[in-house]
Amino acid sequence: MRAVGLYRYLPIEDSQSLVDLDIPQPNNPTSGHDLLVAIKAISVNPVDTKVRRGLIPITVQIEKNTPHILGWDAAGEVVESGSDCTLFKKGDAVYYAGSISRPLGTNCEFHLVDERIVGRKPKSLSFEEAAAMPLTTITAWEALYDRLSLYPDVVKGKTTAPSHPILPTDVPYINNKKRNEHQSYILIIGGAGGVGSIAIQLAKNLVNRSSSPSSPFMTSSSSFSGINVIATASRTESVEWCKRMGADFVVDHHKNLKSQIKEVIGIDYVDYILCLNETDGHFESMKQLVAPQGKICSIVQTKGPVDLGGELLHKSATFVWELMFTRSLYQTPDMVSQHYLLNTIADLIDNNKIKSTLTDVLSPINSENLRKAHKKLESGTTIGKIVLSGF
Ligand SMILES: NC(=O)c1ccc[n+]([C@@H]2O[C@H](COP(=O)([O-])OP(=O)(O)OC[C@H]3O[C@@H](n4cnc5c(N)ncnc54)[C@H](OP(=O)(O)O)[C@@H]3O)[C@@H](O)[C@H]2O)c1
């Protein structure tokens, strides 16, 4: 089958950094949870470029003379399913983000994937539009809802935030008026990129409008009317894109975030911060901006040590990581939640609540186009998602 891969981890300018290959097709799955999928479209993420450069140690290492086939995001059609599969069958259209611990990626014609991390392709989207979504959507969803503990109003069993276990709603000394009037804010650093584009939509459209979130300022009887989204972007086109995704405010990540937020919105703190770029560079700003008892989630590994004490301790602030590969890497018991998450997003897309973040399609899937996509992503100026289509 046709594939694009590499034998050595090289800079993207090197013509050997990604090469066209003819490799054996994977065997049909006869047992287990695997699906064999005929790939129609793939999307490229920064993880593809980091693995290609040899920067990510948790992934499989290439063996001598065996090419490494990269790629995680894909949309395609099920060709065969293992005997333990119950979620999909031959002919189903699917979309998924794969696992970083498996040797064969999605940059090839046929791919094996565990059905527990696969979703049904949104019916209203083309394969290209669908391929743009899975990896960034899983990341944004898990960051907002599993790590920052915001509450989406679409998931059964998660519709009501727990009320404070010991605090009555009408306590003397607590300024309930102030708490009821409190507006919640989330700052999304890197709003126009792949993850930011869907994180803005999820935060703006899906945070529960009828129950209160875990915001320190709010009582369980507060009428919570959603969250205000502050995104960051530094260019006219990326600012416009963030607004189109639903951001209420946009500030520039190359300028002082605290003073811009004070000037534009008039607030000193934000309840939640989602950091999607340069964790080290934004760390001091995040420490200053996070509210007392607020929460920060980052998805980008720091380059060096950061100080989790001082102001973060004084504020009893939470700092939490999100890695969307954790569930498949450790085969966690709740790994199948990514299947349900992708299906929920498919329903939301088909009901026009969420839109695809696709901005660019290159065709066909070959080394030349994949190198173009990697190069663009490495420039750090991508808006939305780049997809490659057809072999
Ligand atoms: N932990 C996980 O599970 C996980 C999952 C997905 C991605 N990631 C990581 O998250 C990062 C973002 O991924 P992505 O797909 O969203 O990337 P992306 O699409 O390449 O992000 C591009 C955006 O980054 C913005 N940007 C550039 N420099 C910035 C800075 N100094 N501060 C804030 N924003 C900046 C740019 O905005 P302007 O053009 O407006 O400057 C651009 O729109 C990558 O490092 C990726 O590896 C982690």
The ligand as an SDF file (V2000), in Angstrom:
LIG
                    3D

 48 52  0  0  0  0  0  0  0  0999 V2000
   -1.1020   17.7920   25.2190 N   0  0  0  0  0  0  0  0  0  0  0  0
   -1.8430   17.4440   24.1660 C   0  0  0  0  0  0  0  0  0  0  0  0
   -2.6290   16.5030   24.2100 O   0  0  0  0  0  0  0  0  0  0  0  0
   -1.7470   18.2550   22.9080 C   0  0  0  0  0  0  0  0  0  0  0  0
   -2.6870   18.0790   21.8870 C   0  0  0  0  0  0  0  0  0  0  0  0
   -2.6270   18.8920   20.7580 C   0  0  0  0  0  0  0  0  0  0  0  0
   -1.6200   19.8160   20.6380 C   0  0  0  0  0  0  0  0  0  0  0  0
   -0.6990   19.9190   21.6260 N   0  0  0  0  0  0  0  0  0  0  0  0
    0.3670   20.9500   21.5280 C   0  0  0  0  0  0  0  0  0  0  0  0
   -0.3000   22.1890   21.6740 O   0  0  0  0  0  0  0  0  0  0  0  0
    0.3280   23.1830   20.8680 C   0  0  0  0  0  0  0  0  0  0  0  0
   -0.7220   23.8470   20.0110 C   0  0  0  0  0  0  0  0  0  0  0  0
   -1.2520   22.9210   19.1000 O   0  0  0  0  0  0  0  0  0  0  0  0
   -2.1190   23.4540   17.8740 P   0  0  0  0  0  0  0  0  0  0  0  0
   -2.4970   22.2890   17.0460 O   0  0  0  0  0  0  0  0  0  0  0  0
   -3.1970   24.3610   18.3520 O   0  0  0  0  0  0  0  0  0  0  0  0
   -0.9860   24.3200   17.1420 O   0  0  0  0  0  0  0  0  0  0  0  0
   -1.0700   25.2930   15.8940 P   0  0  0  0  0  0  0  0  0  0  0  0
   -2.3290   25.0820   15.1600 O   0  0  0  0  0  0  0  0  0  0  0  0
    0.2000   25.1360   15.1480 O   0  0  0  0  0  0  0  0  0  0  0  0
   -1.0790   26.7480   16.5790 O   0  0  0  0  0  0  0  0  0  0  0  0
   -0.8740   27.8540   15.7690 C   0  0  0  0  0  0  0  0  0  0  0  0
   -1.2730   29.1070   16.5100 C   0  0  0  0  0  0  0  0  0  0  0  0
   -0.3370   29.3680   17.5670 O   0  0  0  0  0  0  0  0  0  0  0  0
   -0.3860   30.7620   17.8320 C   0  0  0  0  0  0  0  0  0  0  0  0
    0.8650   31.1710   18.4870 N   0  0  0  0  0  0  0  0  0  0  0  0
    2.0860   31.3320   17.9150 C   0  0  0  0  0  0  0  0  0  0  0  0
    2.9810   31.7420   18.8540 N   0  0  0  0  0  0  0  0  0  0  0  0
    2.2970   31.8670   20.0230 C   0  0  0  0  0  0  0  0  0  0  0  0
    2.6570   32.2640   21.3470 C   0  0  0  0  0  0  0  0  0  0  0  0
    3.9070   32.6240   21.6650 N   0  0  0  0  0  0  0  0  0  0  0  0
    1.7020   32.2680   22.2980 N   0  0  0  0  0  0  0  0  0  0  0  0
    0.4230   31.9100   22.0030 C   0  0  0  0  0  0  0  0  0  0  0  0
    0.0350   31.5220   20.7760 N   0  0  0  0  0  0  0  0  0  0  0  0
    0.9620   31.4890   19.7960 C   0  0  0  0  0  0  0  0  0  0  0  0
   -0.5500   31.3890   16.4750 C   0  0  0  0  0  0  0  0  0  0  0  0
   -1.3570   32.5350   16.6100 O   0  0  0  0  0  0  0  0  0  0  0  0
   -0.9340   33.9510   15.9150 P   0  0  0  0  0  0  0  0  0  0  0  0
   -0.6570   33.6110   14.4860 O   0  0  0  0  0  0  0  0  0  0  0  0
   -2.1080   34.8050   16.1180 O   0  0  0  0  0  0  0  0  0  0  0  0
    0.2920   34.4400   16.6530 O   0  0  0  0  0  0  0  0  0  0  0  0
   -1.2220   30.3130   15.6210 C   0  0  0  0  0  0  0  0  0  0  0  0
   -2.5700   30.6140   15.2540 O   0  0  0  0  0  0  0  0  0  0  0  0
    1.4480   22.4580   20.1220 C   0  0  0  0  0  0  0  0  0  0  0  0
    2.6510   22.6190   20.8260 O   0  0  0  0  0  0  0  0  0  0  0  0
    1.0330   20.9990   20.1780 C   0  0  0  0  0  0  0  0  0  0  0  0
    2.1040   20.0880   20.0840 O   0  0  0  0  0  0  0  0  0  0  0  0
   -0.7310   19.1860   22.7570 C   0  0  0  0  0  0  0  0  0  0  0  0
  1  2  1  0
  2  3  2  0
  2  4  1  0
  4  5  1  0
  4 48  2  0
  5  6  2  0
  6  7  1  0
  7  8  2  0
  8  9  1  0
  8 48  1  0
  9 10  1  0
  9 46  1  0
 10 11  1  0
 11 12  1  0
 11 44  1  0
 12 13  1  0
 13 14  1  0
 14 15  2  0
 14 16  1  0
 14 17  1  0
 17 18  1  0
 18 19  2  0
 18 20  1  0
 18 21  1  0
 21 22  1  0
 22 23  1  0
 23 24  1  0
 23 42  1  0
 24 25  1  0
 25 26  1  0
 25 36  1  0
 26 27  1  0
 26 35  1  0
 27 28  2  0
 28 29  1  0
 29 30  1  0
 29 35  2  0
 30 31  1  0
 30 32  2  0
 32 33  1  0
 33 34  2  0
 34 35  1  0
 36 37  1  0
 36 42  1  0
 37 38  1  0
 38 39  2  0
 38 40  1  0
 38 41  1  0
 42 43  1  0
 44 45  1  0
 44 46  1  0
 46 47  1  0
M  CHG  2   8   1  16  -1
M  END
$$$$
